[in-house]
């Protein structure tokens, strides 16, 4: 019998239309899925694809990354943006080795206890790596559920406990089917029920979508303007980090001074990199990527 529930319809659509992404392959390890979930936060799929494969080629297991330095993680992160994620991934790898014998844990509470793993990432790994029944809620999922079920155009800027409850209510009781539905709802929000230009005619649940039935009341998508980059501290941080990433040892302050003419802004950006645990001072006049030197071995 055909499953006519919301989750059933979306899951059938997903099985026929899902993008062919490497971290969705059945043979992919939980570690590879964890890396993909961290990289995909606030970063487009096209940029993540080569970086994800490069990370796995170099560090195929948590132990491999844990045995390398935070500096190398920052270097390999390249220009994906939000480089603190690289340090958090390396810290996470160390914790997996020390607490779980080098294997990504499968219990939600253990995943949540890992450094840098939050509500979304923990549930995503539990569902997509281990086939468990958990509501996996990101921006795309919140948008789909808000529109299709609640009839509202947008779900707001942050995930709330109510979003987890609303999403869980849509999931089938069987863990494997629930994990499939979680992936399907997320995909629907990413490629069909998008923020600014939803393709309602191609949506598998358009006949039962409360938002469409209401006449698709504006606004559609976020109204915030994109953040400016040129001339901001983010740009200066990127330039400083790029120079340090390309260097094999400490960089004298004089070389860093050449990156940006505004002394106050440059100093503020450099201080921010230190505070964020990406850069560390060496002596009084040099800086390097954090941990860019010999490491003690990580053992379980």
C-alpha positions in Angstrom: 0.0 0.0 0.0 1.3 3.4 -0.9 2.3 5.6 2.0 0.3 8.8 1.6 1.6 10.5 4.8 3.7 13.7 4.4 6.9 11.8 5.2 6.0 9.0 2.8 5.4 11.3 -0.1 8.6 13.2 0.5 10.6 10.1 0.9 9.4 8.6 -2.4 10.3 11.9 -4.1 13.8 11.8 -2.5 14.5 8.2 -3.6 13.8 9.2 -7.2 15.3 12.7 -7.2 18.0 13.1 -4.5 21.3 14.6 -5.5 24.1 12.1 -6.0 26.3 13.3 -3.1 29.3 11.1 -1.9 28.5 11.3 1.8 25.1 9.7 1.0 26.7 6.4 -0.2 25.8 3.4 2.0 29.5 2.5 2.4 30.5 5.9 3.8 31.7 5.8 7.4 30.2 7.7 10.3 33.4 9.7 10.5 33.0 10.8 6.8 29.4 11.8 7.5 30.4 13.8 10.6 33.0 15.7 8.5 30.4 16.4 5.8 27.9 17.8 8.3 30.4 20.1 9.9 31.6 21.4 6.5 28.1 21.9 5.1 27.2 24.4 7.9 26.9 27.8 6.2 28.9 26.5 3.1 27.5 25.5 -0.3 27.7 21.9 -1.4 29.9 22.7 -4.4 32.6 24.2 -2.2 32.4 21.3 0.3 32.8 18.5 -2.2 36.5 18.8 -2.9 37.4 19.8 0.6 35.5 16.8 2.1 37.3 14.4 -0.2 40.7 16.0 0.5 40.1 15.6 4.3 39.2 12.0 4.0 42.2 11.3 1.8 44.5 12.7 4.4 42.6 11.8 7.6 40.4 8.7 6.9 39.8 8.1 10.6 39.5 10.2 13.7 42.8 8.8 15.0 44.5 10.1 11.9 43.3 13.7 12.4 43.9 13.5 16.2 47.5 12.6 15.6 48.0 15.7 13.5 48.3 19.3 14.6 45.5 21.9 14.8 47.6 24.0 12.4 47.4 21.3 9.7 43.6 21.1 10.2 43.4 24.9 9.6 45.6 24.7 6.6 43.5 21.9 5.0 40.4 23.9 5.8 41.6 26.4 3.2 39.0 29.0 2.3 35.8 27.2 3.3 35.1 29.9 5.8 34.5 29.9 9.5 37.8 28.2 10.2 37.1 27.5 13.8 35.2 24.5 12.5 38.6 23.0 11.5 39.9 23.3 15.1 36.6 21.9 16.5 36.8 18.9 14.2 40.3 18.2 15.3 39.3 18.5 19.0 36.3 16.2 18.2 38.7 13.6 16.7 40.9 13.7 19.8 37.8 13.2 22.0 36.6 10.3 19.9 40.0 8.6 20.2 40.2 9.2 24.0 36.6 8.4 24.9 35.4 6.0 22.3 38.5 4.0 21.0 38.6 5.9 17.7 35.0 5.1 16.7 32.3 7.8 16.2 29.8 7.0 19.0 26.2 6.0 18.0 24.4 7.3 21.1 22.9 10.7 20.9 24.1 11.8 24.4 27.7 10.8 23.5 27.6 12.6 20.2 26.3 15.8 22.0 29.2 15.6 24.5 31.8 15.8 21.7 33.6 19.1 21.3 31.9 21.3 18.6 29.0 18.9 18.1 25.7 20.6 18.7 22.0 19.7 18.5 21.8 19.5 14.7 25.1 17.7 14.0 24.6 15.1 16.7 21.1 14.2 15.4 22.3 14.3 11.8 25.1 11.8 12.5 22.8 9.6 14.6 20.2 9.5 11.8 22.3 9.5 8.6 25.2 7.3 9.9 23.4 5.0 12.2 19.8 5.0 10.9 18.2 6.2 14.1 15.0 8.1 14.6 15.8 11.6 15.6 14.4 14.9 14.2 17.2 16.5 12.2 16.4 20.1 11.9 18.3 22.7 9.9 17.1 25.9 8.1 15.8 23.9 5.2 13.8 21.5 7.4 12.3 24.3 9.5 11.2 26.1 6.3 9.5 23.0 4.8 7.7 22.1 8.0 6.7 25.7 8.7 5.3 26.2 5.3 3.7 22.8 4.6 2.3 22.1 8.0 1.9 25.5 9.8 1.1 27.5 6.7 3.7 30.2 7.5 6.2 31.6 5.0 9.3 31.5 7.1 10.4 29.8 10.3 12.6 32.5 11.8 16.3 32.8 12.3 17.0 30.0 14.9 15.9 26.5 15.7 13.5 26.3 18.7 12.5 23.2 20.8 9.1 23.5 19.1 10.8 22.9 15.7 12.2 19.6 17.0 8.8 18.5 18.2 7.0 19.5 15.0 9.5 17.7 12.9 9.6 14.5 15.0 5.8 14.3 14.8 6.1 13.9 11.0 8.6 11.0 11.2 7.6 7.4 10.7 8.0 5.2 13.8 10.5 2.8 12.1 14.1 4.2 12.6 15.3 3.5 9.1 12.2 5.1 7.5 12.5 8.1 9.9 16.2 8.6 8.9 15.2 8.5 5.2 12.4 11.0 5.8 14.8 13.3 7.7 17.1 13.3 4.7 14.2 13.8 2.3 12.7 16.8 4.1 16.1 18.4 4.2 16.6 17.8 0.5 13.2 19.2 -0.3 14.0 22.4 1.4 17.4 22.7 -0.3 16.3 22.2 -3.9 12.5 22.8 -4.1 11.1 24.7 -1.1 13.9 27.3 -1.2 13.8 30.5 0.7 13.4 33.0 -2.2 12.2 31.0 -5.2 10.2 27.9 -4.2 9.3 25.6 -7.0 5.9 24.7 -5.8 4.8 23.0 -9.0 7.6 20.5 -8.6 6.9 19.8 -4.9 5.7 16.3 -4.0 3.5 17.6 -1.2 2.1 20.7 -2.9 -1.5 19.2 -2.7 -1.3 19.2 1.1 0.9 22.2 1.7 -0.8 24.6 4.1 1.2 27.6 2.9 0.2 27.0 -0.8 -3.4 26.5 0.2 -3.3 29.9 2.0 -2.2 31.7 -1.2 1.5 31.9 -0.4 1.3 35.0 1.6 4.5 37.2 1.4 7.2 37.6 2.5 9.1 34.8 0.7 12.4 34.0 2.2 14.7 36.1 4.4 14.6 39.9 4.2 18.0 40.6 5.6 20.6 42.0 3.3 23.7 39.9 2.6 26.6 40.9 4.9 29.3 43.1 3.4 32.7 41.5 3.2 35.1 44.0 1.6 36.8 46.1 4.2 35.4 44.3 7.2 37.3 42.5 10.0 36.3 39.2 8.3 38.4 40.2 5.3 41.4 41.2 7.4 41.2 38.0 9.4 41.1 36.0 6.2 44.2 37.8 4.8 46.1 37.3 8.1 45.1 33.7 8.3 46.0 33.1 4.7 49.5 34.4 5.2 50.0 32.2 8.3 48.5 29.2 6.6 51.0 29.5 3.8 54.0 29.8 6.1 55.9 26.8 7.6 56.9 28.6 10.8 56.3 31.7 12.9 55.6 34.8 10.9 57.2 38.1 12.1 54.9 40.9 13.1 56.4 43.0 10.4 55.1 40.7 7.6 51.7 40.6 9.1 51.7 44.4 9.2 51.9 44.4 5.4 48.6 42.6 5.0 46.4 45.6 5.9 47.2 49.2 6.2 44.8 50.1 9.1 46.8 49.4 12.2 43.9 49.4 14.6 41.7 47.1 12.4 44.6 44.8 11.7 45.4 44.5 15.4 41.8 43.9 16.3 41.5 41.1 13.6 44.7 39.5 14.8 43.6 39.6 18.4 40.3 37.9 17.3 42.2 35.1 15.7 44.1 34.5 18.9 41.0 34.6 21.0 39.3 32.1 18.7 42.1 29.6 19.1 43.3 29.8 15.5 46.6 31.7 16.0 49.1 31.9 18.9 51.9 34.4 19.6 55.5 33.1 19.6 57.7 35.3 21.8 57.0 39.0 21.5 57.1 39.6 17.8 55.9 36.6 15.9 52.7 34.5 15.4 51.9 31.1 14.0 48.9 28.8 13.5 47.9 27.3 16.8 49.8 24.1 17.6 52.1 24.4 14.6 54.8 22.3 16.1 55.6 18.9 17.5 52.7 17.1 19.2 52.5 14.6 22.0 50.8 11.4 20.8 47.1 11.0 21.3 46.2 7.7 22.9 42.9 6.0 23.9 
